[in-house]
Amino acid sequence: MINFKFVKAQFKSVIIPIIILFILFVVLLIPALILNSFAPGITIDKSGSGGPESSGELGGAILLPSTLYGIPGFILMFAFGIVLIHILLVKETDRGYLASWLTTPMTRRTILNSKLFVILSSIMMVNIVMLILQLIFFAALYRDFHHQAQVDIVLASFSFLFLSFLWTAINWVIMGFFNKPGAALSVAIGVSTWFIICAILSQMSGIDAQFKFLKYFKYFTITSFFNLPFNFGDLPDVHDPSIPAGFHGTIYAEVKPIHALDFAWQMPVMIIVGAGGYYGGNLIVIHKDLAL
């Protein structure tokens, strides 16, 4: 059960972190907005006398995994979950506010469910607004932002949303377990730092063959559940005979359909494990001794 009057009061405590996170996410989105396409491209010039020339063109789908859907985005998402739970659960428990709420007709379960509703609604609100902004701006700026590209962005956004829910569930258990705010914050920050380090190391495996062994670090971070759906066809070579002599322009890679099986297990796992985390965290706090 959820007490929506209580929810309204709790939202006032986290409105500033919500605004700050939204602004920071928008900042991460800005680099992709200065590009001309969603897919990568190649500019080919066969019009000169000095022989054909070519140069690569970045696409939003190449830049987003390094910004909004990359390590910077993960850091913001992890920090947001920690801040929300610290404000609404850890700090209120430490100061006796949570115990004081029990003097009202609300049960402990109602209080926790209401706080969870605030946390999950805040995360969902920010992610949905960011998705809408991407659809609006990318459609206006990208010349190749057609149906499949739109599907890719929606799928990436929801995958990121479910990853946020999973991290918040883990954080809900961690920070609900400890009685001292310092210990709760230290463990939560330590776990999130470990996840980020492992994510960075696993990405380094693609830099050079000698770092290939680092790919196994993806099994030690929850970011491995996040799967980007961006899939493209091959770009032509400057000497491709299908490109006529005298051609000068940019050719963009074809945005290809996603591989649905890549997402068939990650999202259900994130949902199931996340739900179990919220339930387990509630049990911990429900049976915890609270001092006024």
C-alpha positions as CSV (number, residue, x, y, z in Angstrom):
1,M,0.0,0.0,0.0
2,I,1.2,3.5,-0.8
3,N,0.2,6.7,1.0
4,F,0.2,9.4,-1.7
5,K,0.0,12.3,0.8
6,F,3.2,11.0,2.3
7,V,4.6,10.6,-1.2
8,K,4.0,14.2,-2.0
9,A,5.9,15.3,1.1
10,Q,8.8,13.0,0.3
11,F,9.1,14.3,-3.2
12,K,9.9,17.7,-1.8
13,S,13.0,16.2,-0.2
14,V,14.5,15.0,-3.4
15,I,13.4,17.6,-6.0
16,I,16.9,19.3,-6.0
17,P,18.8,16.0,-6.7
18,I,16.3,15.3,-9.5
19,I,16.8,18.7,-11.1
20,I,20.6,18.4,-10.8
21,L,20.6,14.9,-12.4
22,F,18.4,16.0,-15.2
23,I,20.7,18.9,-16.0
24,L,23.8,16.6,-16.0
25,F,22.1,14.1,-18.3
26,V,21.3,16.9,-20.7
27,V,25.0,17.9,-20.6
28,L,25.9,14.4,-21.6
29,L,23.4,14.5,-24.5
30,I,24.8,17.8,-25.9
31,P,27.8,16.3,-27.8
32,A,25.5,14.0,-29.8
33,L,23.4,17.0,-30.8
34,I,26.2,18.6,-32.8
35,L,26.3,15.7,-35.2
36,N,24.4,15.3,-38.5
37,S,23.5,11.6,-38.4
38,F,22.6,8.8,-36.1
39,A,24.7,6.2,-38.0
40,P,28.4,6.6,-38.8
41,G,29.3,7.8,-42.2
42,I,32.1,8.4,-44.7
43,T,32.7,11.5,-46.8
44,I,34.1,10.5,-50.2
45,D,35.6,12.8,-52.8
46,K,36.2,11.5,-56.3
47,S,35.9,14.8,-58.0
48,G,39.5,16.0,-57.6
49,S,42.5,15.2,-59.9
50,G,44.7,14.1,-57.0
51,G,42.8,10.8,-56.7
52,P,39.9,9.7,-54.5
53,E,39.9,10.8,-50.8
54,S,37.8,9.8,-47.9
55,S,37.3,10.7,-44.2
56,G,35.2,9.2,-41.5
57,E,32.1,10.9,-40.0
58,L,30.9,10.3,-36.5
59,G,27.3,9.4,-35.8
60,G,25.2,9.8,-32.6
61,A,25.1,6.0,-32.1
62,I,28.9,6.0,-31.9
63,L,29.1,8.9,-29.5
64,L,26.2,8.0,-27.1
65,P,27.9,4.8,-25.8
66,S,30.7,7.1,-24.5
67,T,28.5,9.7,-22.9
68,L,24.9,9.2,-22.0
69,Y,24.9,5.4,-22.3
70,G,28.5,5.0,-21.2
71,I,30.7,5.3,-18.1
72,P,29.6,9.0,-17.4
73,G,26.0,8.0,-17.6
74,F,26.6,5.0,-15.3
75,I,28.4,7.2,-12.8
76,L,25.5,9.6,-12.7
77,M,22.9,6.8,-12.4
78,F,24.8,5.1,-9.5
79,A,25.3,8.4,-7.7
80,F,21.6,9.3,-8.1
81,G,20.4,6.0,-6.6
82,I,22.8,6.4,-3.6
83,V,21.7,10.0,-3.0
84,L,17.9,9.2,-3.2
85,I,18.2,6.3,-0.7
86,H,20.5,8.2,1.6
87,I,18.0,11.1,1.8
88,L,14.8,9.1,2.1
89,L,15.9,6.1,4.1
90,V,19.4,6.3,5.7
91,K,19.3,9.8,7.0
92,E,15.7,9.6,8.2
93,T,16.4,6.4,10.0
94,D,19.5,7.8,11.7
95,R,17.7,11.0,12.8
96,G,14.7,9.1,14.1
97,Y,12.3,10.5,11.5
98,L,11.4,7.1,10.2
99,A,10.4,5.9,13.7
100,S,8.4,9.1,14.2
101,W,6.3,8.3,11.1
102,L,5.3,5.1,12.8
103,T,3.3,7.2,15.3
104,T,0.9,8.0,12.4
105,P,-1.6,5.4,11.1
106,M,0.9,4.3,8.5
107,T,2.5,0.9,8.9
108,R,6.2,0.4,8.3
109,R,5.5,-1.4,5.1
110,T,3.4,1.5,3.8
111,I,6.1,4.0,4.7
112,L,8.8,1.9,2.8
113,N,6.5,1.3,-0.2
114,S,5.8,5.1,-0.4
115,K,9.5,5.9,-0.2
116,L,10.2,3.3,-2.9
117,F,7.5,4.8,-5.1
118,V,9.2,8.2,-4.8
119,I,12.6,6.8,-5.7
120,L,11.4,4.7,-8.6
121,S,9.2,7.5,-9.9
122,S,12.0,9.9,-9.8
123,I,14.3,7.6,-11.8
124,M,11.6,6.8,-14.3
125,M,10.6,10.5,-14.7
126,V,14.2,11.5,-15.5
127,N,14.7,8.7,-17.9
128,I,11.4,9.2,-19.8
129,V,12.0,12.9,-20.2
130,M,15.5,12.2,-21.5
131,L,14.0,9.7,-24.0
132,I,11.5,12.2,-25.2
133,L,14.2,14.8,-25.6
134,Q,16.3,12.4,-27.7
135,L,13.4,11.5,-29.9
136,I,12.6,15.2,-30.5
137,F,16.1,16.5,-31.1
138,F,17.4,13.5,-33.0
139,A,14.4,13.6,-35.4
140,A,15.0,17.3,-36.0
141,L,18.8,17.1,-36.4
142,Y,19.6,13.6,-37.8
143,R,19.0,13.0,-41.5
144,D,18.8,9.3,-41.0
145,F,16.8,9.1,-37.8
146,H,14.1,6.8,-39.2
147,H,11.9,4.0,-37.7
148,Q,14.7,1.6,-36.8
149,A,16.9,4.3,-35.3
150,Q,13.9,5.4,-33.2
151,V,13.4,1.8,-32.0
152,D,17.1,1.6,-31.1
153,I,16.9,4.7,-28.9
154,V,13.7,3.6,-27.2
155,L,15.2,0.2,-26.5
156,A,18.5,1.6,-25.2
157,S,16.6,4.1,-22.9
158,F,14.5,1.3,-21.4
159,S,17.5,-0.9,-20.9
160,F,19.2,1.9,-19.1
161,L,16.1,2.5,-17.0
162,F,16.0,-1.2,-15.9
163,L,19.7,-1.1,-15.1
164,S,18.9,2.0,-12.9
165,F,16.2,0.0,-11.1
166,L,18.5,-2.9,-10.6
167,W,21.2,-0.7,-9.1
168,T,18.7,1.0,-6.8
169,A,17.4,-2.4,-5.6
170,I,21.0,-3.4,-4.7
171,N,21.5,-0.1,-3.0
172,W,18.2,-0.5,-1.2
173,V,19.5,-3.7,0.4
174,I,22.9,-2.3,1.2
175,M,21.8,0.9,2.7
176,G,18.9,-0.6,4.5
177,F,21.2,-3.1,6.2
178,F,23.5,-0.7,8.0
179,N,22.5,1.4,10.9
180,K,25.1,4.1,10.5
181,P,24.9,6.5,7.6
182,G,28.7,6.5,7.2
183,A,28.9,2.8,6.9
184,A,26.0,2.6,4.5
185,L,27.4,5.3,2.2
186,S,30.9,3.8,2.3
187,V,29.7,0.3,1.2
188,A,27.3,1.7,-1.4
189,I,30.0,4.0,-2.9
190,G,32.5,1.1,-2.7
191,V,30.3,-1.3,-4.6
192,S,29.4,1.3,-7.3
193,T,33.1,2.2,-7.7
194,W,33.9,-1.5,-8.2
195,F,31.2,-1.8,-10.8
196,I,32.5,1.2,-12.7
197,I,36.1,0.0,-12.6
198,C,35.1,-3.4,-13.9
199,A,33.1,-1.7,-16.7
200,I,36.1,0.4,-17.7
201,L,38.4,-2.6,-17.7
202,S,36.0,-4.7,-19.8
203,Q,35.7,-1.9,-22.3
204,M,39.5,-1.7,-22.5
205,S,39.6,-5.3,-23.9
206,G,38.6,-3.9,-27.3
207,I,41.6,-1.5,-27.5
208,D,44.3,-4.0,-28.3
209,A,44.6,-7.8,-28.5
210,Q,47.0,-7.8,-25.5
211,F,44.1,-6.5,-23.3
212,K,41.6,-9.1,-24.5
213,F,41.6,-10.9,-21.2
214,L,40.1,-7.8,-19.6
215,K,36.7,-8.7,-21.2
216,Y,36.1,-11.1,-18.3
217,F,35.7,-8.2,-15.9
218,K,32.2,-7.6,-17.4
219,Y,31.0,-10.6,-15.3
220,F,31.8,-8.6,-12.1
221,T,29.7,-5.6,-12.9
222,I,25.9,-5.1,-13.4
223,T,26.6,-2.9,-16.4
224,S,27.0,-6.1,-18.4
225,F,23.2,-6.4,-18.3
226,F,23.0,-3.2,-20.3
227,N,23.1,-3.9,-24.0
228,L,23.1,-1.3,-26.7
229,P,21.0,-2.2,-29.8
230,F,22.8,0.0,-32.3
231,N,23.6,-2.1,-35.3
232,F,24.8,-0.9,-38.7
233,G,25.8,-2.1,-42.2
234,D,29.3,-1.8,-43.6
235,L,30.4,1.5,-45.1
236,P,31.7,1.5,-48.7
237,D,35.4,1.9,-49.5
238,V,36.6,4.9,-51.4
239,H,37.5,2.6,-54.3
240,D,34.0,1.0,-54.3
241,P,33.1,0.7,-58.1
242,S,29.4,1.5,-57.3
243,I,30.4,5.0,-56.4
244,P,30.6,7.0,-59.6
245,A,33.5,9.1,-60.7
246,G,33.1,12.7,-59.7
247,F,31.1,11.9,-56.6
248,H,31.5,14.1,-53.7
249,G,29.4,13.6,-50.6
250,T,28.7,11.7,-47.4
251,I,27.4,8.1,-47.3
252,Y,25.9,6.9,-44.0
253,A,25.8,3.3,-42.8
254,E,22.5,1.6,-42.9
255,V,20.7,1.3,-39.6
256,K,20.0,-2.4,-39.4
257,P,17.3,-4.2,-37.2
258,I,18.3,-5.3,-33.7
259,H,19.1,-8.8,-32.6
260,A,16.1,-9.4,-30.3
261,L,17.8,-12.4,-28.6
262,D,20.5,-10.0,-27.2
263,F,17.8,-8.4,-25.1
264,A,15.7,-11.6,-24.4
265,W,17.3,-12.4,-21.1
266,Q,19.0,-9.1,-19.8
267,M,15.8,-7.1,-19.2
268,P,13.8,-10.0,-17.5
269,V,16.8,-10.7,-15.3
270,M,17.1,-7.0,-14.3
271,I,13.4,-6.9,-13.5
272,I,13.3,-10.1,-11.5
273,V,16.5,-9.4,-9.5
274,G,15.5,-5.8,-8.9
275,A,12.1,-6.9,-7.6
276,G,13.8,-9.4,-5.3
277,G,16.2,-6.7,-4.0
278,Y,13.3,-4.3,-3.2
279,Y,11.5,-7.1,-1.3
280,G,14.6,-8.1,0.6
281,G,15.4,-4.5,1.5
282,N,11.9,-4.0,2.8
283,L,12.2,-7.1,5.0
284,I,15.5,-5.9,6.5
285,V,14.1,-2.5,7.4
286,I,10.8,-3.9,8.6
287,H,12.6,-6.1,11.2
288,K,15.1,-3.4,12.2
289,D,14.9,-1.7,15.6
290,L,14.3,2.0,15.2
291,A,15.1,4.5,17.8
292,L,13.2,7.7,18.2
